[in-house]
Each structure stands twice: as structure tokens, then as C-alpha cells.
Amino acid sequence: MSTPKALAQPASLKLASNAFLIFWIFLAAFPLFWILAMSFKAPVDAFSSNALDVIFGPETLADGNGLSILDIVAGVAVLFVTARAAVAWLMPMAAGEGILQKIFSWLVICIGFAAMFVLVFFFILPLVMGPVNDIAGVLGRPVLGLTTEHYHAVWVENEFWRNFRNSLIVTAGVVTISLTVGTLAGYGLARSGSNLAFWILIIALVFRALPHSVLVAGYLPVFINSAEILKPILGEKAPTLYGQPLAVIAVLVSINQPFTIWMLRSFFQNIPVDLDESARVDGCTHFQAFRWVIMPVMWPGVITTGLFSFLLAYNDFLVTSLLLDAQNQTMVPAIAGYFNRETTTTDQVEAVAAAVSITAPLFLLVMVFQRQIVSGLTAGAVKG
């Protein structure tokens, strides 16, 4: 559909806005691409003052770690096929009905998809390309320095997978509790018709705006003395919550829950009450109407709210660093542990590799749920 002439932008405004947008995208994306290049280079190349050395890695190449033109073409092809497969297979699974079933099936298939990619890209592809490069002549000679030794050191030698597991436990707990309570409370407040619901949410948001350190300080004595507090109920087996993921989940849920309820209430207010009334006329109870009629319509809003809850728990540093011990530490504070007074350049490159590793799930979530996120944000912006 063509734009009316009266609303058409002048060429100078189009040029200026597009140039600013391109510049802003470059400014935001540059650090991600730069640390990605650093993570695959030897420390000498990674921290070189010459930008070309960081990109091409001459010292890394001199150490016998490099990619040929055929390796680069094959790697790009695998990445392209993986991205197309994710869009073609995983994205359709995020749409439609059957929310709980789709969440479970999507998680299982997504984990299997990621495991298959790691197996093909990091294990099968190098084995296949080795003999191919040997017989390819000039095209098989290394031209780009690249090494995965830092990722191996992070995930295997430093056991970063434990931190990844702890992050999954914390984020899964926070998202599950926040969305469960948020959907029920948001639906109830949206349909209550009382001004008291609005003021309850305002008071809750005031507590949401408090510094996280205030809440941690308030919960800390309870977690430290939890064994004594729970002993009358659980006996001698009463656990100490301090240092355990349950403590972090409790604090992050208390921080995130007001925002979750407020956001979901806005989404529920955009759904006509006629749907509830029609379901009730057809014989549904309030909960059945909520489960079978309202929630399928709310799918984009739940995805959007769940993403915000995921980001809060996944990227948190203060709460996790204060409440978790070294064995149960999540990924973000674990990366900070690479830097100390005895930090070497190798440790710094490993920290960069760990930082790159934790961005992969975020890109996957946004890529798969992009349609639901966009529709959820636009729906939530209409009212509430």
C-alpha cells in the first residue's frame, strides 16, 4: 500500500533517519562481533593494538590453528542451514494452541537441536574437513587464525557447564513461578473491576523499584538461619537455604513478580470480557474459561513477559553473587571470577569466550519467539 503524498517523508529525512539507524545498529552490534573474534584467537592476537591482527590472527595461525577457505565456506553453510532449520521448524512450534504441551515439546526439541548443532559444527565438521583440506591444495591452506582452545578450557577444564546448569535452574524456577502467579493474579485483577487492584499494583511497583541490595539484606538473615527456622517442621534434616539456588529464586521472584503481574494485567485487559461470558454460558467454570479460552489468546503476552523474567534471572549479578556459594554460582558472576589481581591475558580471553557462550541462548530465544514478542509488545502497548 502506497503512502499518501501528504505523509511522505522528504528524501533528506529518509536519508538522515536510515543513516542514524545503520550507525546505531553498528554501534550496538560491534562489541558482540569484536568479542566473538577475540574469543577464537591466541591472547597475543586477541589483545593486539592492530585490528587486522584481531580479525585474522597471524600468531594464532603461526601456532597451527587456522581455517582454510573451504573450512570457512563449510562453516558458513552449516550456520546458514542451522538458522533456516530453526526458523522453519522451531518458530512454528512457538505458535498455536496447547501452551503447556508446546512449551515442553519445544524445550525438548530445542535442546536436541542445540546438541545436534554442537556435534556437527565442533566435532563432525572438523573430522570431515581435515582430509578434504589435505587434497584441496591451495584452497585447503589455512588463511584465518582460529582456535577453540579457550572454549575447551572454559567448559571442560574450568567446568563452566556447572555454572550453566545452575543458571538454568535459577531461570527455570523464576520464569515458572513468575508466570504461574502472574497469569492468575493478572487475570483476577484485570477482571475484578475494583480500584483497589490498581493501587495494590502501584504499591507493588514501588517495592519493585527498590535497589536489589535492600531486598537481599532483608532476606539474608532468614536464609542464614533457615535451618533453625525450619527445624520444628522438617526436623534435623532442615536445610540451610543460604548458598542454594532456592534462595536466589525466592529473591528474584519477589523482585520480578510485581512487574510480571502489572504487565500481564495489561494484556488481559485487552481481551474482551465477552470471551469469558461466552465460555461461562457454554458451561465452563471460571478456571476452565481461563485455561481453555483466555490463555490461548494470551500466548504472545505470556511469551513476552516470560522473556523479561528470563532476562532478569539469566543476567542477574548482584543477587546471585551475594546469595550463592562458589559451587552453585551462576554464569554471570562466574565470569567476573576470571578477573582478579593475578589475572593473565589467557584468563581474560577465557572470560571473553565464556561471555560469548552465554549470549547464544538469548539469540536463540529471540530468533524463535520474535513474532510472539513483537505481537505481545504491540498488544500490551494498546491499553493498560
Residue pairs with C-beta under 8 A, 6 or more apart in sequence:
9 17
32 359
34 54
35 352
35 355
35 356
36 356
37 54
37 55
38 46
38 47
38 54
38 349
38 352
39 46
39 150
39 151
39 349
39 352
39 353
39 355
39 356
40 57
40 60
40 146
40 147
40 148
40 150
41 54
41 57
41 59
41 60
41 145
41 146
41 147
41 349
42 57
42 59
42 60
42 63
42 65
42 145
42 147
42 349
43 344
43 345
43 346
43 348
43 349
44 59
44 345
45 53
45 54
45 57
45 58
45 59
45 60
45 145
46 54
46 345
46 348
46 349
46 352
47 345
47 348
47 349
48 54
53 59
56 144
56 145
57 66
57 144
57 145
57 146
58 145
59 145
60 66
60 145
60 146
60 147
61 142
61 143
61 144
61 145
62 145
63 145
63 147
65 145
65 146
65 147
65 149
66 142
66 143
66 144
66 145
66 146
67 75
67 142
67 143
67 144
67 146
68 129
68 133
68 136
68 139
68 140
68 141
68 142
68 143
69 139
69 143
70 129
70 132
70 133
70 136
70 139
70 140
71 129
71 133
72 143
72 144
74 125
74 128
74 129
75 121
75 125
78 120
78 121
78 125
79 121
82 117
82 121
83 367
85 113
86 113
86 364
86 367
86 368
87 367
89 109
89 113
90 106
90 109
90 110
90 113
90 368
91 367
91 368
91 369
91 370
91 371
93 102
93 105
93 106
93 109
94 102
94 106
94 303
94 368
94 369
94 371
94 372
95 299
95 371
95 372
96 102
97 296
99 295
99 296
99 299
99 302
106 368
110 364
110 368
114 364
122 148
132 140
133 139
133 140
133 141
134 140
150 346
150 349
150 350
150 352
150 353
151 353
151 357
153 350
153 353
154 160
154 350
154 353
154 354
154 357
155 161
155 357
158 350
160 331
160 334
160 354
160 357
162 327
163 329
163 330
163 331
163 334
164 331
164 357
164 358
166 245
166 324
166 328
166 329
166 330
166 331
167 313
167 314
167 330
167 331
167 332
167 358
169 245
170 245
170 248
170 249
170 252
170 313
170 316
170 320
170 330
171 310
171 313
171 314
173 245
173 246
173 249
173 253
173 313
174 249
174 252
174 253
174 256
174 309
174 310
174 312
174 313
175 306
175 309
175 310
175 313
177 249
177 253
178 253
178 256
178 257
178 260
178 305
178 306
178 309
179 260
179 302
179 305
179 306
179 309
181 253
181 257
181 260
181 261
182 257
182 260
182 261
182 263
182 264
182 305
183 264
183 295
183 298
183 302
184 290
185 261
185 264
185 265
186 260
186 261
186 262
186 263
186 264
186 265
186 267
186 268
187 264
187 265
187 268
187 290
187 294
189 197
189 200
189 201
189 261
189 265
190 265
190 268
190 269
191 268
191 273
191 276
197 265
201 258
201 261
201 262
201 265
204 257
204 258
204 261
204 262
205 258
205 259
205 262
207 258
208 255
208 256
208 258
208 259
212 251
212 255
212 316
212 318
212 319
213 318
213 322
215 251
215 254
215 255
215 319
216 251
216 318
216 319
216 322
216 323
219 247
219 250
219 251
219 254
219 323
220 242
220 322
220 323
222 229
222 241
223 240
223 241
223 242
223 247
223 323
224 240
224 242
226 238
226 239
226 240
226 241
226 242
227 238
227 239
227 240
228 238
229 238
230 238
230 239
231 238
241 247
241 250
242 323
243 323
243 324
243 325
243 327
243 328
244 324
244 328
245 324
245 328
247 323
247 324
248 316
248 319
248 320
248 323
248 324
248 330
249 313
251 319
251 323
252 312
252 313
252 316
252 319
255 312
255 319
256 308
256 309
256 312
256 313
259 308
260 305
260 308
260 309
263 301
263 304
263 305
263 308
263 380
264 298
264 301
264 302
264 305
265 384
266 380
266 383
266 384
267 298
267 301
267 305
267 376
267 379
267 380
267 384
268 294
268 298
268 301
269 383
269 384
270 379
270 380
270 382
270 383
270 384
271 294
271 297
271 298
275 289
275 293
275 294
275 297
276 289
276 293
276 294
278 293
279 288
279 289
279 292
279 293
280 286
280 289
284 292
284 293
295 302
299 372
300 371
300 372
300 373
300 375
300 376
300 379
301 376
301 379
301 380
302 376
303 369
303 372
303 373
303 376
304 372
304 373
304 376
304 377
304 380
305 376
307 365
307 366
307 369
307 373
310 365
311 362
314 332
314 358
314 361
314 362
315 332
316 330
316 332
317 332
317 333
317 336
320 329
320 330
320 332
320 333
321 329
321 333
321 336
324 330
324 333
329 337
331 354
331 357
331 358
332 358
334 354
335 351
335 354
335 355
335 358
338 347
338 348
338 350
338 351
338 354
339 347
339 348
339 351
366 373
